[in-house]
Amino acid sequence: MEELEKNKALAERQQLTKKERKLLRIQQKEKERRRYHRRKKLKTFLLIAAAALIVGGGIFSGVWFLGTRPPLPESEFSSKECIHWHTKLSITIFGQKQGIPANIGIGITEQPIHTHEEDNIIHLEFTDLVKKDDIQLGRFFEIWGREFSKDCIFANCNGPEGKVKMLVNGEPNFEFGNYIMQNKDEIEIIFEK
């Protein structure tokens, strides 16, 4: 059937004058150009629709996640307002006081837990909700890039040479890195026999 129509179209073209054939070619090119532009518009529309679906799906997923997530229990928060607390920290290894450098946590950005001077004062400066995990003593050591746990302080680990001990406000404390710092705390970390 297609072959018959091709032959018919060929026969009709052969009977056309040169001018008519030129006009026919122009019309066919115009038809192809319109088809090309329709396809291009369709592709653009489909790409925009796909992007909109992806972005919309992402927004919907985020809203759904936040809306269905159970709220944190009150016990998880240390404060629901901004805080500016100071905790004094001293570290003694084999009777030698260890200095705590200035500007720990201060660089391109300022961490909410940081030091300003070499005065052994840790600054806890949070501008909104404060979770208890945010103000654990271990967090300060993470920011500092130093080892601290119930087993080690810096490169000194429990063993025949000594043992890590911690006092908070003069009382023994066994929470070590998990200790939640409070305003005006005095924390002593001692490594000795």
Secondary structure, 3 states (H helix, E strand, C coil): CHHHHHHHHHHHHHHCCHHHHHHHHHHHHHHHHHHHHHHHHHHHHHHHHHHHHHHHHHHHHHHHHHHHCCCCCHHHEEECCCEEEEEEEEEEECCEEECCCCCCCECCCECCEECCCCCCEEEEEECCCEEHHHHEHHHHHHHHCCCECCCEECCEECECCEEEEEEECCEECCCHHHCECCCCCEEEEEEEC
